[in-house]
């Protein structure tokens, strides 16, 4: 049986999965949505906070950062950003 905090965390993860998979650019649906589908269940509250903060950036900025076209700003280059980029790189190889 779930307690209320577990139920809230599950609801938060479900909402983040939707947001990560329904971006404005299809490539970002694939990058963020693919990572979220594979890893959301293992992320703690702090990592979910980081993911939410990351998703506040524009899709165009995120895409250029994840593809390496433009170097991501220092405040964006978190361990979670690196994990998403590694997941994306593994998905395309």
N, C-alpha and C positions, 0 to 999 in steps of 0.2 A: 504494500500500500504506500502511496506517495504522501509525504507531508506537504504542507503548503509551499515551503521553500523549493522543494523538488519540482512541484507542479509549476511554480513560477519560472524556474530555470528551464523546464521543458518547453513552456510556452514562449519564453524568450528565444530559445534555440530555433523553434519552429518559425517564429517571425523573422529571425535573422537569415534562415535558410531561404525563405521567400524573397527577402530583400536582396540577398546575394545572387539569386537566380533570375531576378527580374529587374535588371539594370536598364540603362538606355542604349547600351552598345552590346551587341551579341557576344563579342569577344570577352567582355567583362562578365556576362552571364556565365560563360564557360569557365573563366579563370576563378572568379569568386564563388560562383555556384558550385563548381566542381570541388573546390577546396572545402566549402561549407558542408556539402553532402558527405564528404569523406572524413571530416575532422570535427565537426561541431559537437558531436557527442562527447568528445574528450576535452573540450575547452572549458576552463574554469571561468569564474566571473570576471577576473582581471583580463583574461584573453578575449572574452566576449566584449568587454568595454573597449579594448584595443581595436577589435574588428569593427565595432560600431563607429568608432572614431575614424578609422581608415575609410569606411564606406561613405563618410561625409564628403570626401573629396570627389571631384568630378570624374566621370568615367574616362574622359580624354586624358586627364592627368594620370590616373591610375594605370591606364593602358600603356602610356609612354614609360612609366616607371617600371611596370612589370616586364615589359619587353626590353628594357634597357636602352630605349631610344633616348631617354633623358634620365639622368641620375635623380633618384628620389631624394627629397630633402632629408636632412639628418633626423628630424623628429618623426619621420615616417618609417625610417629604416629600423624597425623593431624586430625582435625575434619572430613575431607573428608574420610580419611582412616577408621576412626571409623564408619562412615555412610555406607561405602562399606561393612565392616565386619558385621555390624548389618543387612544389607540387605541380605547378604549371609547367616547369621545364621537364619534369618526368612524364607528364601527360603528352607532350608533343614529341618526345623521343621514342 
